[in-house]
Amino acid sequence: MHHETNLTMIDLPRKKRTRISNLCRLSVRVGSFLFLAASLAACSTIPFPAFNLSPTYQAPEFVVPDSWEGSGPFIKANPSDDALRSDWWELYQDPVLNKLVEQAIAANPDLQAAAERFVQARNSMMKARSRYFPQLGFGFGGNNNRQSDNSLFRAPGEPNTDTQVVMDGIASWEPDFWSKLRNAAQAGIYRAEERAADYGLARLILQAEVASNYFMLRGLDAQIAIYKQSIALYTYSLDVVTTQFEGKIASALDVARAKSLLFATESTLALMQGDRKVAEQAIAVLLNLAPASFNLAPVDTLLTPNFSLPQTVPSTLLERRPDIAGMERRMAQANRTIGIARAAFFPDVSFRIGGGMEDSGLNLLALANSFWAYGSSFSIPLFQGGYRRAQLQQSWSVYRETENLYRSTVLKAFREVENNLTQTYWMTVAAERQDAAVEAARTTQNLTMELYKGGLASSLELIYSQLGTLTTSINSVQIKTNRLVASVALIRALGGGWTRDQLPADNQIQPFGTLQYTGLDKPPPVGGIDVNADFSDRNIKNNNLTKPVIPYVNFSDKNNKNNSLIQPLPPYMNLSDRNNKNNDLTERMVQ
């Protein structure tokens, strides 16, 4: 009769005829090692007692005025919460400007560098995050050694060769009881969000700089056109004076005065042409083009803007300026640094396990060739001469510094808005008065010429009238150019259509999965920020400084037949007291 016997692993060695293979023993050892390593890995995700030593963070809340003091011609009469359109440059209805801004966004190297800094910040966060996961490693090595037969201290008959083959693994883990590692990772997230805000600021600055340089160039075009008209008039005046001189009606002094005015105006025109070329070259560099490859055809008339921006209330500005958002994220980083400094006063705990196989040959699977070790460590610094206390005090000071810089950034933003509202308003008033002055000067010039022909006015009066017309006309163009530039500065001060919602969320910062090993050339784009990781494509698009990324389109402006691109591109502290004293921006502390 057959009896079925159930044997355990303990019983097996006691049975003389029962053999346990080396492979079975190895599987037990390796399985135990992998189980423990997996257990350590699971510990990083299983909740365990952890204490966040960072202060509770809350961004300062400022008391700000209910409305702006100034007003301008580009602002609607009724306040609203509407945001600016992100393609604000199209409000000027200039197709050339639209193409220039598109080219700058597509190819500007400084903007692309800002995007790469955001990518680097995301990877820095990932490196900080990796520290609170178990660290696993595997090694394999071998060596063969031979001693001399006459080696010192070598016993007779002792082998003179030695072969060693080792295969081992190791796992270690540091429980983050005091949230030091988590705070470092969270600070990395905030730093990446700050870099995203910096990218938004760099993009806004680029758009505004292209538009400002373009309007300054068009202002120079209009001034050059006026100088050319004046030179034609002065040439005619010189002919008249010369004719009268030949007829014994005018004196040589009259001829010299007419020549002096003509030559001085031609000299100023030459300088103006040089200024225009410099402005054109500045635009080319912003578009990633060599200056020699870029040219804008001149336009005789200056653009007159006709649009209205939503009149936002001052409190919304805090959510619509990338520099304010970036500074707030820096303040959040400093808050997490306090928690890291506090964690230095508490003990560090770590666990470690290692093991493997070692043999003089390739028979690594024998149980007798195995080795292993595991353990844990506990350490706490007792005396460091004030190092940790200084580090903690410094972290508080850094936090207060960022708090002050944040308030300074807010005040600077308010000042920029008020300044540009004031400038656009008074420049509009000045432009209207200056236009009237130009008309009066032209009338005076025409009448003086007729009187001079009839012998009723002197050449000096004629020159004064002509010079007055030139001066008032140039002043009119300069005022209107400055108003265009100020309108761009106003849009930039209001955020240029940027909103805080464009910042990536905390859970979007991680550039790749913890177990992802493919598609690592670049992280997925977030917050509208992407980079080009294709080397050949970058060479084609960015390294040809004579060809624009945006294909050439021949524009024609409805107001001017010459408006075209020739080669475009195209110790917890009391925070409430500081908040009460510093964050009310409407009242004085000293009465």
C-alpha positions, 0 to 999 in steps of 0.5 A: 500500500502506497503512502503519500508523504509530504516533506517540508524544506526542513525535512528534506536534508534529513532524508538520505535519498533526498537531494536539494539541487544547487539551483533550488537553493539559489532560487530561495536565496535570490527570491528572498533577496528580491522579496526584501528589495521589493519590500523596500521599494514598496515602503516608498509608496506605503504611507508611514509616519512622516512629519513635514517641518516646513511652515504652512505656506501662504502667499502674501495678500496685498491690499491694493487700490480698487482702480488705476489712477491713470487712464489712456486712449487704449483702455476701455471706460468700464472696468472688467475682468477680461484678459488681454488676447495672447496675440495682442500684436495683431491689434495693430493690424499690421501684417508685417509686424505679425510676421516678424513676431511669429518668426521671433517666437519660432526661432529666437535663441534666447527664448529657446534657451529659456525653454531648455532651462525649464526642461533642466529644472524638471530633471533637477526635480526628478533627481531630488525625487529619486532619493526617497526611492530604494536604491538597487544595484547589481554587480558581476566581476572576476579575476585570476591571480598567480604568485611566484613560486618563490614568493615570500611567506608562501607555505610549501605546497600552497597553490600559487594561482587563485581565481575568483568570480563574484556576482552580487547585489545591493539595496538601500533605503532611507525612510524620509521620516522628517520630509527632508527629501520630499521637501527637496523634491517639492522645492524642485517642483516650485523651481520648475514652475518658476522657470515656466514663468520665466519662459512666459516672461522671456516670451512677452519681453521678446514680443514687446521688443520686436514690436517696439523696435518695429515701431521705432523703425517705422517712426524713423521711416516717417521722419526720413520721408519728412526730411526728404520732402524738406530737402526737395523744398529747400532745393526749390527754395535755393533755386528761387533765391539763386534766381533772385540773386542773379537778377540782383534782387537777393543778396549773396547772404540769402543764397548762403542761408538757403545753402546752409539750411539745405546742407544741414538737413541733408546731414541730418538725413544721413544720420537718420538713415544710419539710425534706421539701419541700426534699428533694422539690424536689431530686429534681425538678431531678434529673428535669428537672422544675420543682419545682412540677410534682413531688410525692411522696405521703408514706409512713408506713413506712420501707423495710427493704432485704433483699439481698446484694451480691457480695463482690468482692476489692479488686483487681477494684475497679480495673476497676469504677470509672469514675473510676479508668478515667478517670484511667488514660486521662488518664495514657495521654494524658500519656505520648503528650504526651512523644512529641510534645515529643520530636518537636520536637527533630527536623526537619519535612519537607513536600511541596507541589504546586500548579497551574492555568490562568490566562487573560484570558478564558474560554479556560482550556483552552489549554496556554499558560495553564497554570502549576504549581509543586512543591517540598519544605521541610526545617526544624529549630529550632537555638536557642530559648532552652530552649523545647523542653527546658522543654516536654519537662521539663514533659511528664514532670512532667505524666505523673508528676502523673497517675501520682500522681493515679491512685494517689490515686484508687485510694486514695480508692476503697478508703477509700470502700468500707471506710468504707461497709462499716463504716458499714452494719455498725455502723448495722445493729447500732445499728438493732437496739439502737435498736428495742429502746430504742423498745419499752422507751420505749413500755412506759415511756410507757404505764405512766407514763400509767396511773400518772399517771391513778391519781395515782401519777406526776407530770406531769414523769415523764409528759412525760419518758416521752413525750419519751423515746419520741419521741426514741428513735423518731426516732433509730431512723428516722434510723439506718435512713435513714442505713443506706439512704443508706450502702448506696447509697454502698457500691454507688456505691463498688463501681462500681454495676455499671460495668465497664471493658468498657463503655469504647469500643475505640480503633477505635470512637472515630472519629466518621465515615469519612474520605470520609463526607459524609452523616449528620453530625448525630451519630456512631454511639453507642458504649459505650452513649453516645448523644445526641439530634440531633433538634431538635424531638424534644429540644424535646418531651422536654426543654423541657417542665419540667412533664411527665416523659419516662417516662409516668405510672404509678400505683404502689402499694407492698405495704407502704403504701397511700400509696406513689404518685407524684402527678406523676412523672417518673417524658528516659526516666526510671526508672519502676521505682523509683517503682513499687516505692516508690509502688504497694505499698499494703500496706507502709510505705516508712519502717520 
